[in-house]
Amino acid sequence: MGNRISKAIGSTTPKEWIKMSIITIIYLLFLVWIKSLLGLIVVPFLFDLFITKIIKWNWWKELKDGFLKSVMSWIDAIVFALVAVYFVNI
Protein backbone atom coordinates (compact mmCIF):
# COMPACT_ATOMS: atom_id res chain seq x y z
CA MET A 1 0.00 0.00 0.00
CA GLY A 2 2.79 2.45 0.87
CA ASN A 3 4.52 1.78 -2.45
CA ARG A 4 1.26 2.42 -4.29
CA ILE A 5 0.83 5.77 -2.55
CA SER A 6 4.40 6.88 -3.23
CA LYS A 7 4.05 5.86 -6.89
CA ALA A 8 0.80 7.84 -7.16
CA ILE A 9 2.40 10.89 -5.53
CA GLY A 10 5.41 10.67 -7.85
CA SER A 11 3.26 10.56 -10.98
CA THR A 12 1.20 13.63 -10.03
CA THR A 13 1.69 16.69 -12.20
CA PRO A 14 2.50 20.11 -10.75
CA LYS A 15 -0.86 21.36 -12.05
CA GLU A 16 -2.68 18.80 -9.87
CA TRP A 17 -0.62 19.82 -6.84
CA ILE A 18 -1.45 23.48 -7.42
CA LYS A 19 -5.15 22.73 -7.86
CA MET A 20 -5.22 20.62 -4.67
CA SER A 21 -3.31 23.30 -2.74
CA ILE A 22 -5.65 26.11 -3.81
CA ILE A 23 -8.78 24.12 -2.98
CA THR A 24 -7.34 23.02 0.37
CA ILE A 25 -6.42 26.60 1.30
CA ILE A 26 -9.90 27.85 0.37
CA TYR A 27 -11.43 25.01 2.36
CA LEU A 28 -9.25 25.74 5.40
CA LEU A 29 -10.17 29.44 5.22
CA PHE A 30 -13.82 28.39 5.13
CA LEU A 31 -13.28 26.25 8.25
CA VAL A 32 -11.70 29.23 10.03
CA TRP A 33 -14.62 31.42 8.97
CA ILE A 34 -17.24 29.01 10.36
CA LYS A 35 -15.02 28.30 13.39
CA SER A 36 -15.15 24.52 13.02
CA LEU A 37 -12.12 22.26 13.29
CA LEU A 38 -14.25 19.17 12.74
CA GLY A 39 -14.07 19.81 9.01
CA LEU A 40 -10.36 18.89 9.05
CA ILE A 41 -11.56 15.31 8.62
CA VAL A 42 -12.17 16.13 4.93
CA VAL A 43 -8.57 17.16 4.15
CA PRO A 44 -7.24 13.57 3.64
CA PHE A 45 -10.12 12.94 1.25
CA LEU A 46 -9.16 16.05 -0.74
CA PHE A 47 -5.60 14.72 -0.89
CA ASP A 48 -6.87 11.40 -2.21
CA LEU A 49 -9.23 13.03 -4.68
CA PHE A 50 -6.52 15.14 -6.31
CA ILE A 51 -3.22 13.34 -5.68
CA THR A 52 -3.28 9.63 -4.81
CA LYS A 53 -6.64 8.64 -6.37
CA ILE A 54 -6.76 5.42 -4.34
CA ILE A 55 -10.52 5.64 -3.76
CA LYS A 56 -12.51 5.31 -6.98
CA TRP A 57 -14.97 8.16 -6.43
CA ASN A 58 -16.87 7.64 -9.69
CA TRP A 59 -17.07 3.85 -9.64
CA TRP A 60 -20.74 3.91 -10.56
CA LYS A 61 -20.07 5.66 -13.89
CA GLU A 62 -18.41 2.46 -15.14
CA LEU A 63 -21.46 0.25 -14.46
CA LYS A 64 -22.94 -1.62 -17.40
CA ASP A 65 -26.45 -1.82 -15.91
CA GLY A 66 -28.24 1.30 -17.19
CA PHE A 67 -30.87 1.32 -14.43
CA LEU A 68 -28.34 1.11 -11.58
CA LYS A 69 -26.18 3.73 -13.27
CA SER A 70 -29.22 6.03 -13.50
CA VAL A 71 -30.11 5.47 -9.83
CA MET A 72 -26.55 6.18 -8.71
CA SER A 73 -26.52 9.33 -10.85
CA TRP A 74 -29.61 10.57 -9.01
CA ILE A 75 -28.13 9.68 -5.62
CA ASP A 76 -24.95 11.57 -6.55
CA ALA A 77 -26.99 14.64 -7.50
CA ILE A 78 -29.08 14.47 -4.31
CA VAL A 79 -26.01 14.16 -2.07
CA PHE A 80 -24.39 17.12 -3.84
CA ALA A 81 -27.56 19.16 -3.34
CA LEU A 82 -27.73 18.26 0.36
CA VAL A 83 -24.10 19.25 0.89
CA ALA A 84 -24.69 22.54 -0.95
CA VAL A 85 -27.77 23.26 1.19
CA TYR A 86 -25.76 22.49 4.34
CA PHE A 87 -23.07 25.02 3.40
CA VAL A 88 -25.63 27.63 2.42
CA ASN A 89 -27.35 27.23 5.80
CA ILE A 90 -24.08 27.70 7.65
DSSP file (Angstrom, degrees, kcal/mol; ACC not computed):
  #  RESIDUE AA STRUCTURE BP1 BP2  ACC     N-H-->O    O-->H-N    N-H-->O    O-->H-N    TCO  KAPPA ALPHA  PHI   PSI    X-CA   Y-CA   Z-CA
    1    1 A M     >        0   0    0      0, 0.0     4,-2.0     0, 0.0     5,-0.2   0.000 360.0 360.0 360.0 -43.1    0.0    0.0    0.0
    2    2 A G  H  >  +     0   0    0      1,-0.2     4,-2.4     2,-0.2     5,-0.2   0.875 360.0  50.8 -63.6 -38.0    2.8    2.4    0.9
    3    3 A N  H  > S+     0   0    0      1,-0.2     4,-2.2     2,-0.2    -1,-0.2   0.885 108.5  52.6 -66.2 -38.0    4.5    1.8   -2.5
    4    4 A R  H  > S+     0   0    0      2,-0.2     4,-2.1     1,-0.2    -2,-0.2   0.891 110.4  47.6 -64.0 -40.3    1.3    2.4   -4.3
    5    5 A I  H  X S+     0   0    0     -4,-2.0     4,-2.5     2,-0.2    -2,-0.2   0.928 112.2  48.1 -67.8 -45.4    0.8    5.8   -2.5
    6    6 A S  H  X S+     0   0    0     -4,-2.4     4,-2.1     1,-0.2    -2,-0.2   0.863 111.8  50.6 -66.0 -33.8    4.4    6.9   -3.2
    7    7 A K  H  X S+     0   0    0     -4,-2.2     4,-1.4     2,-0.2    -1,-0.2   0.901 111.3  48.5 -67.2 -40.4    4.1    5.9   -6.9
    8    8 A A  H  < S+     0   0    0     -4,-2.1     4,-0.3     1,-0.2    -2,-0.2   0.896 112.2  48.5 -65.9 -40.2    0.8    7.8   -7.2
    9    9 A I  H >< S+     0   0    0     -4,-2.5     3,-1.0     1,-0.2    -1,-0.2   0.891 110.3  52.0 -66.9 -38.6    2.4   10.9   -5.5
   10   10 A G  H 3< S+     0   0    0     -4,-2.1    -1,-0.2     1,-0.2    -2,-0.2   0.794 108.3  50.7 -68.1 -28.6    5.4   10.7   -7.9
   11   11 A S  T 3< S+     0   0    0     -4,-1.4     2,-0.3    -5,-0.1    -1,-0.2   0.393  84.7 112.5 -91.8   4.5    3.3   10.6  -11.0
   12   12 A T    <   -     0   0    0     -3,-1.0    39,-0.1    -4,-0.3    40,-0.0  -0.590  65.7-128.3 -80.4 136.4    1.2   13.6  -10.0
   13   13 A T     >  -     0   0    0     -2,-0.3     4,-1.7     1,-0.1     3,-0.4  -0.428  19.0-115.1 -80.2 157.2    1.7   16.7  -12.2
   14   14 A P  H  > S+     0   0    0      0, 0.0     4,-2.5     0, 0.0     5,-0.2   0.842 116.2  60.9 -59.4 -32.8    2.5   20.1  -10.8
   15   15 A K  H  > S+     0   0    0      1,-0.2     4,-2.4     2,-0.2     5,-0.2   0.897 104.1  48.5 -61.8 -40.4   -0.9   21.4  -12.1
   16   16 A E  H  > S+     0   0    0     -3,-0.4     4,-2.6     2,-0.2    -1,-0.2   0.885 110.8  51.0 -66.8 -38.6   -2.7   18.8   -9.9
   17   17 A W  H  X S+     0   0    0     -4,-1.7     4,-2.5     2,-0.2    -2,-0.2   0.914 111.4  47.6 -63.4 -42.7   -0.6   19.8   -6.8
   18   18 A I  H  X S+     0   0    0     -4,-2.5     4,-2.6     2,-0.2     5,-0.2   0.925 112.4  48.8 -65.0 -44.2   -1.4   23.5   -7.4
   19   19 A K  H  X S+     0   0    0     -4,-2.4     4,-2.3     1,-0.2     5,-0.2   0.932 113.4  46.8 -61.5 -46.0   -5.2   22.7   -7.9
   20   20 A M  H  X S+     0   0    0     -4,-2.6     4,-2.4     1,-0.2    -1,-0.2   0.898 112.6  50.7 -63.0 -40.1   -5.2   20.6   -4.7
   21   21 A S  H  X S+     0   0    0     -4,-2.5     4,-2.5     2,-0.2    -2,-0.2   0.922 111.0  47.3 -65.1 -44.6   -3.3   23.3   -2.7
   22   22 A I  H  X S+     0   0    0     -4,-2.6     4,-2.4     2,-0.2     5,-0.2   0.930 114.5  46.0 -63.5 -45.5   -5.7   26.1   -3.8
   23   23 A I  H  X S+     0   0    0     -4,-2.3     4,-2.5    -5,-0.2    -1,-0.2   0.897 113.1  50.3 -65.3 -39.6   -8.8   24.1   -3.0
   24   24 A T  H  X S+     0   0    0     -4,-2.4     4,-2.7    -5,-0.2    -2,-0.2   0.909 110.8  49.0 -65.3 -41.6   -7.3   23.0    0.4
   25   25 A I  H  X S+     0   0    0     -4,-2.5     4,-2.5     2,-0.2    -2,-0.2   0.928 112.4  47.7 -63.7 -44.6   -6.4   26.6    1.3
   26   26 A I  H  X S+     0   0    0     -4,-2.4     4,-2.0     1,-0.2    -2,-0.2   0.915 113.2  49.1 -61.0 -42.2   -9.9   27.8    0.4
   27   27 A Y  H  X S+     0   0    0     -4,-2.5     4,-2.1     2,-0.2    -2,-0.2   0.909 110.8  49.1 -64.5 -42.2  -11.4   25.0    2.4
   28   28 A L  H  X S+     0   0    0     -4,-2.7     4,-2.1     2,-0.2    -2,-0.2   0.890 110.0  51.5 -65.7 -38.8   -9.2   25.7    5.4
   29   29 A L  H  X S+     0   0    0     -4,-2.5     4,-2.3     1,-0.2    -1,-0.2   0.883 108.7  52.1 -63.2 -37.3  -10.2   29.4    5.2
   30   30 A F  H  X S+     0   0    0     -4,-2.0     4,-2.3     2,-0.2    -2,-0.2   0.904 108.0  51.0 -63.4 -41.1  -13.8   28.4    5.1
   31   31 A L  H  X>S+     0   0    0     -4,-2.1     5,-2.1     1,-0.2     4,-0.6   0.884 110.4  48.9 -64.6 -38.0  -13.3   26.3    8.3
   32   32 A V  H  <5S+     0   0    0     -4,-2.1     3,-0.5     3,-0.2    -1,-0.2   0.910 110.1  52.5 -65.3 -41.3  -11.7   29.2   10.0
   33   33 A W  H  <5S+     0   0    0     -4,-2.3    -2,-0.2     1,-0.2    -1,-0.2   0.891 115.2  39.1 -62.9 -41.4  -14.6   31.4    9.0
   34   34 A I  H  <5S-     0   0    0     -4,-2.3    -1,-0.2     2,-0.1    -2,-0.2   0.484 108.2-128.0 -88.6  -1.0  -17.2   29.0   10.4
   35   35 A K  T  <5 +     0   0    0     -4,-0.6     2,-0.4    -3,-0.5    -3,-0.2   0.937  61.7 134.9  56.9  53.1  -15.0   28.3   13.4
   36   36 A S      < +     0   0    0     -5,-2.1     3,-0.4     1,-0.1    -1,-0.2  -0.952  34.5 178.7-136.6 115.2  -15.1   24.5   13.0
   37   37 A L  S >  S+     0   0    0     -2,-0.4     3,-1.7     1,-0.2     4,-0.2   0.576  74.3  82.3 -86.7 -10.8  -12.1   22.3   13.3
   38   38 A L  G >  S+     0   0    0      1,-0.3     3,-1.6     2,-0.1    -1,-0.2   0.809  78.2  69.6 -63.0 -28.7  -14.3   19.2   12.7
   39   39 A G  G >  S+     0   0    0     -3,-0.4     3,-1.8     1,-0.3     4,-0.4   0.590  73.4  86.2 -66.9  -9.9  -14.1   19.8    9.0
   40   40 A L  G X  S+     0   0    0     -3,-1.7     3,-0.9     1,-0.3    -1,-0.3   0.684  71.6  77.3 -63.8 -16.1  -10.4   18.9    9.0
   41   41 A I  G <  S+     0   0    0     -3,-1.6     4,-0.4     1,-0.2    -1,-0.3   0.788  88.2  58.2 -61.3 -27.1  -11.6   15.3    8.6
   42   42 A V  G X> S+     0   0    0     -3,-1.8     4,-1.9     1,-0.2     3,-0.6   0.724  83.4  82.0 -77.7 -23.2  -12.2   16.1    4.9
   43   43 A V  H <> S+     0   0    0     -3,-0.9     4,-2.1    -4,-0.4    -1,-0.2   0.875  89.1  50.9 -57.7 -44.2   -8.6   17.2    4.1
   44   44 A P  H 3> S+     0   0    0      0, 0.0     4,-2.1     0, 0.0    -1,-0.3   0.860 109.2  53.0 -61.3 -31.9   -7.2   13.6    3.6
   45   45 A F  H <> S+     0   0    0     -3,-0.6     4,-2.6    -4,-0.4    -2,-0.2   0.873 107.0  51.2 -70.2 -35.6  -10.1   12.9    1.3
   46   46 A L  H  X S+     0   0    0     -4,-1.9     4,-2.1     2,-0.2     5,-0.3   0.906 109.0  51.9 -63.0 -41.5   -9.2   16.0   -0.7
   47   47 A F  H  X>S+     0   0    0     -4,-2.1     4,-2.7     1,-0.2     5,-1.2   0.912 112.7  44.8 -60.9 -43.1   -5.6   14.7   -0.9
   48   48 A D  I  <>S+     0   0    0     -4,-2.1     5,-2.6     3,-0.2    -2,-0.2   0.905 110.7  54.3 -67.6 -40.8   -6.9   11.4   -2.2
   49   49 A L  I  <5S+     0   0    0     -4,-2.6    -2,-0.2     1,-0.2    -1,-0.2   0.875 123.5  24.2 -61.3 -39.5   -9.2   13.0   -4.7
   50   50 A F  I  <5S+     0   0    0     -4,-2.1    -2,-0.2    -5,-0.1    -1,-0.2   0.775 134.6  20.3 -99.3 -29.8   -6.5   15.1   -6.3
   51   51 A I  I  <5S+     0   0    0     -4,-2.7    -3,-0.2    -5,-0.3    -4,-0.1   0.873 126.7  23.9-110.5 -64.3   -3.2   13.3   -5.7
   52   52 A T  I   < -     0   0    0     -5,-1.2    -4,-0.2     1,-0.0    -3,-0.1   0.856  69.5-162.6 -81.5 -34.4   -3.3    9.6   -4.8
   53   53 A K      < +     0   0    0     -5,-2.6    -4,-0.1    -6,-0.3    -5,-0.1   0.855  38.2 142.1  54.1  40.1   -6.6    8.6   -6.4
   54   54 A I        +     0   0    0     -6,-0.1     2,-0.4     2,-0.1    -1,-0.1   0.905  56.4  65.1 -74.7 -43.1   -6.8    5.4   -4.3
   55   55 A I  S    S-     0   0    0    -10,-0.1     2,-1.2     1,-0.1     3,-0.1  -0.689  85.2-134.8 -82.7 128.7  -10.5    5.6   -3.8
   56   56 A K    >   -     0   0    0     -2,-0.4     3,-1.0     1,-0.2    -1,-0.1  -0.716  26.3-179.3 -84.5  97.7  -12.5    5.3   -7.0
   57   57 A W  T 3  S+     0   0    0     -2,-1.2     3,-0.3     1,-0.3    -1,-0.2   0.786  77.8  42.4 -72.0 -28.9  -15.0    8.2   -6.4
   58   58 A N  T >   +     0   0    0      1,-0.2     3,-1.4    -3,-0.1     4,-0.4  -0.200  69.9 133.9-110.8  41.2  -16.9    7.6   -9.7
   59   59 A W  G X   +     0   0    0     -3,-1.0     3,-1.2     1,-0.3    -1,-0.2   0.818  67.6  61.3 -60.0 -31.5  -17.1    3.9   -9.6
   60   60 A W  G >  S+     0   0    0     -3,-0.3     3,-1.2     1,-0.3    -1,-0.3   0.703  89.3  69.2 -73.2 -18.8  -20.7    3.9  -10.6
   61   61 A K  G <  S+     0   0    0     -3,-1.4    -1,-0.3     1,-0.2    -2,-0.2   0.676  95.9  56.0 -72.0 -15.3  -20.1    5.7  -13.9
   62   62 A E  G <  S+     0   0    0     -3,-1.2    -1,-0.2    -4,-0.4    -2,-0.2   0.364  80.5 121.7 -96.2   3.8  -18.4    2.5  -15.1
   63   63 A L    <   -     0   0    0     -3,-1.2    -3,-0.0     1,-0.1     6,-0.0  -0.371  52.7-153.9 -68.5 145.8  -21.5    0.3  -14.5
   64   64 A K  S    S+     0   0    0     -2,-0.1     2,-0.7     5,-0.0    -1,-0.1   0.731  72.8  91.0 -89.9 -25.7  -22.9   -1.6  -17.4
   65   65 A D     >  -     0   0    0      1,-0.2     4,-2.2     2,-0.1     5,-0.2  -0.618  64.8-158.1 -74.4 113.8  -26.4   -1.8  -15.9
   66   66 A G  H  > S+     0   0    0     -2,-0.7     4,-2.1     1,-0.2    -1,-0.2   0.862  88.0  51.7 -63.0 -38.9  -28.2    1.3  -17.2
   67   67 A F  H  > S+     0   0    0      2,-0.2     4,-2.5     1,-0.2    -1,-0.2   0.944 112.2  44.5 -65.4 -48.2  -30.9    1.3  -14.4
   68   68 A L  H  > S+     0   0    0      1,-0.2     4,-2.6     2,-0.2    -2,-0.2   0.878 112.7  52.7 -64.1 -37.6  -28.3    1.1  -11.6
   69   69 A K  H  X S+     0   0    0     -4,-2.2     4,-1.7     2,-0.2    -1,-0.2   0.892 110.3  48.4 -63.7 -39.3  -26.2    3.7  -13.3
   70   70 A S  H  X S+     0   0    0     -4,-2.1     4,-2.0     2,-0.2    -2,-0.2   0.910 111.5  49.3 -66.1 -43.4  -29.2    6.0  -13.5
   71   71 A V  H  X S+     0   0    0     -4,-2.5     4,-2.4     1,-0.2    -2,-0.2   0.924 111.6  48.5 -62.7 -44.9  -30.1    5.5   -9.8
   72   72 A M  H  X S+     0   0    0     -4,-2.6     4,-2.4     1,-0.2    -1,-0.2   0.836 107.7  56.0 -66.7 -31.7  -26.5    6.2   -8.7
   73   73 A S  H  X S+     0   0    0     -4,-1.7     4,-2.1     2,-0.2    -1,-0.2   0.917 109.3  46.3 -63.6 -42.8  -26.5    9.3  -10.8
   74   74 A W  H  X S+     0   0    0     -4,-2.0     4,-2.5     2,-0.2    -2,-0.2   0.909 111.7  50.7 -65.6 -42.1  -29.6   10.6   -9.0
   75   75 A I  H  X S+     0   0    0     -4,-2.4     4,-2.6     1,-0.2     5,-0.2   0.909 109.5  51.6 -62.2 -41.3  -28.1    9.7   -5.6
   76   76 A D  H  X S+     0   0    0     -4,-2.4     4,-2.2     1,-0.2    -1,-0.2   0.915 111.5  47.0 -60.3 -44.1  -24.9   11.6   -6.6
   77   77 A A  H  X S+     0   0    0     -4,-2.1     4,-2.2     2,-0.2    -2,-0.2   0.892 112.5  49.4 -65.8 -40.0  -27.0   14.6   -7.5
   78   78 A I  H  X S+     0   0    0     -4,-2.5     4,-2.5     2,-0.2    -2,-0.2   0.914 110.9  49.0 -67.1 -43.1  -29.1   14.5   -4.3
   79   79 A V  H  X S+     0   0    0     -4,-2.6     4,-2.4     2,-0.2     5,-0.2   0.915 111.3  50.2 -63.0 -42.4  -26.0   14.2   -2.1
   80   80 A F  H  X S+     0   0    0     -4,-2.2     4,-2.4    -5,-0.2    -1,-0.2   0.917 111.1  49.3 -60.5 -42.9  -24.4   17.1   -3.8
   81   81 A A  H  X S+     0   0    0     -4,-2.2     4,-2.5     2,-0.2    -2,-0.2   0.900 110.5  50.2 -64.0 -40.8  -27.6   19.2   -3.3
   82   82 A L  H  X S+     0   0    0     -4,-2.5     4,-2.2     2,-0.2    -1,-0.2   0.905 111.2  48.2 -65.1 -41.1  -27.7   18.3    0.4
   83   83 A V  H  X S+     0   0    0     -4,-2.4     4,-2.3     2,-0.2    -2,-0.2   0.919 111.9  50.1 -64.9 -42.2  -24.1   19.2    0.9
   84   84 A A  H  X S+     0   0    0     -4,-2.4     4,-2.2     1,-0.2    -2,-0.2   0.913 110.8  49.0 -62.3 -42.8  -24.7   22.5   -0.9
   85   85 A V  H  X S+     0   0    0     -4,-2.5     4,-2.4     2,-0.2    -1,-0.2   0.887 108.7  54.5 -64.4 -38.4  -27.8   23.3    1.2
   86   86 A Y  H  X S+     0   0    0     -4,-2.2     4,-1.4     1,-0.2    -2,-0.2   0.938 110.8  44.5 -59.7 -47.2  -25.8   22.5    4.3
   87   87 A F  H  < S+     0   0    0     -4,-2.3    -1,-0.2     1,-0.2    -2,-0.2   0.855 111.8  52.6 -69.1 -33.3  -23.1   25.0    3.4
   88   88 A V  H  < S+     0   0    0     -4,-2.2    -1,-0.2     1,-0.2    -2,-0.2   0.899 108.5  51.3 -66.6 -39.2  -25.6   27.6    2.4
   89   89 A N  H  <        0   0    0     -4,-2.4    -1,-0.2     1,-0.3    -2,-0.2   0.804 360.0 360.0 -68.7 -28.4  -27.4   27.2    5.8
   90   90 A I     <        0   0    0     -4,-1.4    -1,-0.3    -5,-0.2    -2,-0.2   0.514 360.0 360.0 -67.3 360.0  -24.1   27.7    7.7
